[in-house]
Every structure is written in structure tokens, then in C-alpha cells.
Amino acid sequence: MSLLFSTRSSGVEVRRLTLGQKFFAFWINHVRQAMHSLGELWRTPMASMMTVAVLGLSLTLPVTLHVVVKNVQSINHSFDEAAEISLFLESNLSNREVKNFIKRLEIMPEVSSVSFIAKDDALQEFKDLSGFGEALHYLDSNPLPNVVLVTPSMKFRGPQAAKRLLHKLESTREVDIGKLDIEWLERLNAVVRLMEEIVYTVALLLLCAVVLIIGNTIRLSIMNKKEEIIVMKLVGATASFIQRPFLYTGMWFGLAGGMLSFIVVTMMLWWLESAIGHVAGIYGGQFTLTGLLFSEFLVLVGMAIGLGLLGSWVSVFRHIKEIEPDKI
């Protein structure tokens, strides 16, 4: 502690602040230092903008990958909901047995809906669509079986659950063959899981890069203000008073980088939306890109601020401690 702050026997009574005044002064001091650190960034616009641009672009890649995975998952969920089991019934079943079988299916908790396609209707549809209508007149009998289409309930629309339901239905005596074309869905799920792992890996690496970038920027700022820090220590400034402006600088960098990342991702989605809509229209479908929700935006900004504080804290904790008046 400097002699400037030592107790003086001048006879003047020192007025003590109340608890409310201390609380108010604490936050006033924080706001003042936060605005001062923001002003420091404003006074060096080019250097600050370059740092914010690097941080924003570093955050843009994992955020973009997250948006891509989220949209692929939405497509995947729509395919899951469209999963359908085709049951080809035994040819020797009577109409009564078929109706009883359908009624049993309708009351099963694993089944959401049941549709029946009679073999005569199937043959007529095949005649209309195949172009072999004249040739089919030479058949002695209808070779097509009765078909029951089963839509699983929500809990049984995943690949594994749908397979279990298929095996259960195939074990009934009325069913000759059951079919569930789900291999492509399993491949899609595997691709989605791989994309998620890639997103987590890339995000971890880039978030570490953000911490290092902010830490190095704060280190350079500390080195530029080395003499000022020494003077503050000589007059008795506390460690928290010296460190706080640098921590706020890291916070401002993180906030600006997170906002820039959100803007870039939003512009990218806006740019790609028409192209993706055109491709979906060619395949006879409709697809709308889903961007970041408000909650995801808050998570992005909060994470960016946290990374800024972490990077600045690591740099401040290491370098300010090494600056001491007796080492100059």
C-alpha cells in the first residue's frame, strides 16, 4: 500500500459509507469502467474491427454447421413420421379373417392408423399404371395379395422401434411377408450423427481459437499500458480495479463477435433460401430453411461473451501479476 493511502493523524474524522451507498458506488464504478473500456475500443476502430471480424468469422462456422444439422434433422424427422409398414397377407384368408385382423391392428398401442388395399383394387391400379392391361387379361387368377398398410405410432417410428414392430406383426398367422424400407433411413441417421460429431469437434477447436485470440489481444493491451499499471499499483490501486477494464474489453469483444456471427449466418440463410427452394421445387416438394431461434441467439451471444471473459481473464491473471514496480 502506498504512503498516499496510509492513515494520517490529521484529526479529521473519516466519514464511513452506508451499506446502500457502498452497493450503489460499486455498480457505478463497474458501469464507469465498462464504458471506459468501450471507449478504448472506439478510439482504435481499425484494430478493434479486425479483432471483432476474426472472432465473428470464427464463431460463424460452428453456428452454420449447427444450422445445417438442425435443418437435416428436421428432414429426418419428417421421414421418420412417414415410416410405413406393408403387410402382405396370406392368400387363403377369408374376408372375415382379414377384417378381424385389421380390427386387432387398430387397437394395438403401437399402431397409429391402418389402411387396407384389396387385391382386386391393387390389380386394377396396376393395370392402369403399368401399361400391361391387355396382357393381364390372360391371367387365370389375381396374383396380387391383400395388403395392409400400418403407420406406427410416434414412439415406434424410429428405425429400431419400427423394426421391432415389423417382427411382431410378421409373427402373426395372417401375414405372409412384411416389408419396411428403412435401410436408407438408418443411413440418413448415421450421416446426421456423423455431422453432429463434426460440428462438436469443429466448434470445440474454433471456440478454443476464440479464447486464444481474445487472450492475445488483451495481452497486447496490457503490454501497451504497462507503465499505467505500474503507476496504479504504486498509488495503491487494488488488483480488481486494475483487471476490471481488461475483463470488460474481452466482454465487449465477445459480444460484438457474437452479434457479427449472427448477422453473417442470417445473411447466408437469406442468400441460400431461394436456391434451396428452387431445388426442392424440382423434386416436387417444399422446404424452408430454419435459422437461429431467439433462444439460440441468446445462447450464441452468451457463449461469445463467456469466451471473451475467459480469454481476457486468462491473460489478465497471468500478465498483470507479473507487472510489479520493484521489477522495473
C-alpha positions in Angstrom: 0.0 0.0 0.0 1.4 3.4 -0.9 2.0 6.1 1.6 -0.6 8.2 -0.3 -3.2 5.9 1.2 -1.8 5.5 4.7 -3.7 6.6 7.7 -2.9 10.2 8.6 -3.3 11.6 12.1 -4.7 14.9 10.9 -7.6 14.8 13.3 -10.1 14.8 10.5 -12.9 12.3 11.1 -13.3 9.9 8.1 -16.9 9.5 7.1 -17.9 5.9 6.6 -20.3 5.0 3.8 -23.5 3.1 4.5 -24.2 -0.3 3.0 -26.5 1.1 0.4 -24.0 3.8 -0.6 -21.3 1.1 -1.0 -23.6 -1.0 -3.1 -24.5 1.9 -5.3 -20.9 3.1 -5.7 -19.8 -0.5 -6.6 -22.1 -0.6 -9.6 -21.4 3.0 -10.6 -17.7 2.1 -10.7 -18.4 -1.0 -12.8 -20.5 0.9 -15.3 -17.9 3.6 -15.5 -15.1 1.1 -16.2 -17.2 -0.8 -18.7 -17.9 2.5 -20.6 -14.2 3.4 -20.4 -13.2 0.1 -21.9 -15.8 0.5 -24.7 -14.3 4.0 -25.3 -10.9 2.5 -25.6 -12.1 0.2 -28.4 -13.8 3.1 -30.1 -10.6 5.1 -30.1 -8.8 2.3 -32.0 -11.5 1.4 -34.6 -9.4 -0.4 -37.2 -7.7 -2.7 -34.7 -11.0 -3.4 -32.9 -12.9 -4.1 -36.1 -10.3 -6.5 -37.3 -10.4 -8.4 -34.0 -14.2 -8.5 -34.0 -14.2 -9.7 -37.6 -11.8 -12.6 -36.7 -13.9 -13.5 -33.7 -17.2 -13.3 -35.7 -15.9 -15.4 -38.5 -14.5 -18.0 -36.1 -17.9 -18.3 -34.5 -19.7 -18.3 -37.9 -18.5 -21.8 -38.9 -19.8 -23.8 -35.9 -23.0 -21.8 -35.9 -23.5 -22.5 -39.6 -22.8 -26.2 -39.1 -25.3 -26.2 -36.3 -28.0 -24.7 -38.5 -27.2 -27.2 -41.2 -27.5 -30.1 -38.8 -30.8 -28.7 -37.4 -32.3 -28.5 -40.9 -31.2 -32.0 -41.8 -32.7 -33.3 -38.6 -36.0 -31.7 -39.5 -35.9 -33.5 -42.8 -35.0 -36.7 -41.0 -37.9 -36.3 -38.5 -40.3 -35.8 -41.4 -39.1 -39.1 -42.9 -39.5 -40.8 -39.5 -43.1 -39.7 -39.4 -43.6 -41.1 -42.9 -42.4 -44.6 -42.0 -44.9 -47.2 -43.0 -45.1 -51.0 -42.8 -46.5 -53.0 -45.6 -48.1 -56.4 -44.6 -48.8 -58.8 -47.5 -51.5 -61.2 -46.2 -51.8 -64.9 -46.8 -53.8 -65.7 -50.0 -56.1 -68.3 -48.3 -57.6 -65.8 -45.8 -61.3 -65.1 -46.0 -62.8 -61.6 -45.9 -63.9 -62.1 -42.3 -60.5 -63.1 -41.2 -59.0 -60.1 -42.9 -61.5 -57.7 -41.2 -60.8 -59.3 -37.8 -57.0 -58.9 -38.4 -57.5 -55.2 -39.2 -59.6 -54.6 -36.1 -56.8 -56.2 -34.0 -54.3 -53.9 -35.6 -56.3 -50.8 -34.9 -56.5 -51.4 -31.2 -52.7 -52.0 -30.8 -51.0 -49.2 -28.9 -48.0 -49.4 -31.3 -50.2 -48.6 -34.4 -51.4 -45.1 -35.3 -53.5 -45.9 -38.4 -54.3 -48.9 -40.7 -55.2 -48.8 -44.4 -56.4 -51.8 -46.4 -55.7 -52.4 -50.1 -57.8 -55.2 -51.6 -56.0 -57.4 -54.1 -58.7 -56.6 -56.8 -58.1 -52.8 -56.3 -54.3 -53.4 -56.5 -54.7 -55.3 -59.7 -56.8 -52.6 -61.3 -54.4 -49.9 -60.2 -51.5 -52.0 -61.7 -53.4 -52.3 -65.0 -54.0 -48.5 -65.1 -50.4 -47.5 -64.3 -48.3 -50.3 -65.8 -49.4 -50.3 -69.4 -49.8 -54.1 -69.4 -53.6 -54.0 -69.1 -54.2 -56.2 -72.2 -51.6 -58.8 -71.1 -53.1 -59.1 -67.7 -56.4 -60.4 -69.1 -54.7 -63.7 -69.9 -54.0 -64.4 -66.2 -56.1 -67.2 -64.7 -56.3 -65.6 -61.3 -55.2 -62.5 -59.4 -51.5 -63.0 -58.4 -51.5 -60.0 -56.0 -52.2 -60.4 -52.3 -54.3 -58.3 -50.0 -52.1 -55.6 -48.4 -52.4 -53.8 -45.1 -50.5 -50.6 -44.6 -49.7 -49.9 -41.0 -48.5 -46.5 -39.8 -46.7 -46.8 -36.4 -47.4 -44.5 -33.5 -45.0 -41.7 -32.6 -43.0 -43.9 -30.2 -42.5 -46.6 -32.9 -41.5 -44.5 -35.9 -37.7 -44.7 -35.3 -35.7 -47.3 -37.2 -35.2 -49.7 -34.3 -38.7 -49.4 -32.9 -40.2 -49.8 -36.3 -38.2 -53.0 -36.9 -39.4 -54.5 -33.6 -43.0 -53.7 -34.6 -42.4 -55.3 -38.0 -41.1 -58.6 -36.5 -44.1 -58.6 -34.1 -46.6 -58.2 -37.0 -44.8 -60.8 -39.2 -45.2 -63.4 -36.4 -49.0 -63.3 -36.8 -50.6 -66.1 -38.8 -52.4 -63.8 -41.2 -49.2 -62.1 -42.5 -47.1 -63.8 -45.2 -44.5 -61.1 -45.7 -43.8 -57.8 -44.0 -41.8 -55.0 -45.6 -40.2 -51.9 -44.1 -37.9 -50.0 -46.3 -35.8 -48.4 -43.6 -32.2 -49.0 -44.5 -32.0 -45.6 -46.2 -33.4 -44.1 -43.0 -30.7 -45.8 -40.9 -28.1 -44.4 -43.3 -29.5 -40.9 -43.0 -29.5 -41.2 -39.3 -25.8 -42.3 -39.4 -25.0 -39.3 -41.6 -26.8 -36.9 -39.2 -24.9 -38.4 -36.2 -21.6 -38.0 -38.1 -22.5 -34.4 -38.9 -23.2 -33.8 -35.2 -19.8 -35.1 -34.2 -18.1 -33.0 -36.8 -20.0 -29.9 -35.5 -18.9 -30.6 -31.9 -15.3 -31.2 -32.9 -15.0 -28.1 -35.1 -16.9 -26.0 -32.6 -14.5 -27.0 -29.8 -11.5 -26.2 -31.9 -12.8 -22.8 -33.0 -14.0 -21.9 -29.6 -10.5 -22.5 -28.2 -9.2 -20.3 -31.1 -11.6 -17.5 -30.0 -10.2 -17.8 -26.4 -6.7 -17.6 -27.7 -7.4 -14.6 -30.0 -9.0 -12.6 -27.2 -6.3 -13.6 -24.8 -3.6 -12.4 -27.1 -5.4 -9.2 -27.9 -5.8 -8.4 -24.2 -2.1 -9.3 -23.6 -1.0 -6.7 -26.2 -3.3 -4.2 -24.5 -1.7 -5.0 -21.1 1.8 -4.6 -22.5 0.8 -1.2 -24.1 -0.4 0.0 -20.7 2.4 -1.4 -18.6 3.6 2.0 -17.3 0.0 2.9 -16.4 -0.5 -0.3 -14.5 2.8 0.3 -12.6 1.6 3.8 -11.6 -1.7 2.5 -10.4 0.0 -0.2 -8.3 2.3 2.5 -6.8 -0.6 4.6 -5.7 -2.4 1.6 -4.1 -4.9 0.5 -6.7 -6.4 -2.9 -6.0 -5.9 -5.8 -8.3 -9.6 -6.0 -9.2 -9.6 -2.3 -10.1 -6.7 -2.8 -12.5 -8.0 -6.0 -14.0 -11.7 -5.0 -14.5 -11.3 -2.8 -17.6 -9.4 -5.6 -19.4 -12.2 -8.0 -18.5 -14.8 -5.7 -19.8 -12.8 -5.3 -23.0 -12.9 -9.1 -23.5 -16.6 -9.0 -22.8 -17.2 -6.3 -25.5 -15.1 -8.2 -28.0 -17.2 -11.4 -27.3 -20.5 -9.5 -27.6 -19.5 -7.9 -30.9 -18.2 -11.1 -32.3 -21.4 -13.0 -31.4 -23.6 -10.3 -33.0 -21.5 -10.3 -36.1 -21.7 -14.1 -36.3 -25.5 -14.0 -36.1 -25.7 -11.4 -38.8 -23.4 -13.3 -41.2 -25.4 -16.6 -40.6 -28.7 -14.8 -41.2 -27.5 -13.2 -44.4 -26.2 -16.6 -45.6 -29.5 -18.3 -45.0 -31.3 -15.4 -46.8 -29.0 -15.8 -49.7 -29.4 -19.6 -50.0 -33.2 -19.7 -49.3 -34.2 -19.1 -52.9 -31.7 -21.6 -54.3 -32.8 -24.3 -51.9 -36.5 -23.6 -52.6 -35.8 -23.9 -56.3 -34.1 -27.3 -55.8 -37.0 -28.5 -53.6 -39.5 -27.4 -56.3 -37.7 -29.5 -58.9 -38.3 -32.6 -56.8 -41.9 -31.6 -56.2 -41.5 -30.7 -52.6 -41.3 -27.6 -50.4 -38.6 -26.9 -47.9 -37.9 -23.8 -45.9 -34.6 -23.2 -44.1 -34.8 -22.8 -40.4 -32.5 -20.2 -38.9 -31.5 -19.5 -35.3 -34.3 -19.2 -32.9 -34.3 -16.3 -30.3 -33.2 -18.7 -27.6 -30.4 -20.0 -29.8 -29.4 -16.3 -30.5 -29.2 -15.7 -26.7 -27.1 -18.8 -26.3 -24.8 -17.7 -29.0 -24.3 -14.2 -27.6 -24.0 -15.5 -24.0 -21.4 -18.1 -25.1 -19.4 -15.4 -27.1 -19.4 -13.1 -24.0 -18.3 -16.0 -21.8 -15.5 -16.9 -24.2 -14.4 -13.2 -24.2 -14.4 -13.1 -20.4 -12.5 -16.4 -20.2 -9.8 -15.3 -22.7 -9.3 -11.9 -21.1 -9.3 -13.5 -17.6 -6.5 -15.9 -18.5 -4.4 -13.1 -20.0 -5.1 -10.7 -17.1 -4.4 -13.3 -14.4 -1.1 -14.2 -16.0 0.4 -10.9 -17.2 -0.8 -8.3 -14.8 0.6 -10.3 -11.9 4.0 -10.1 -13.5 4.0 -6.3 -13.7 5.4 -5.1 -10.4 7.0 -1.7 -9.6 10.0 -3.4 -7.9 10.8 -5.3 -11.2 11.3 -2.2 -13.3 
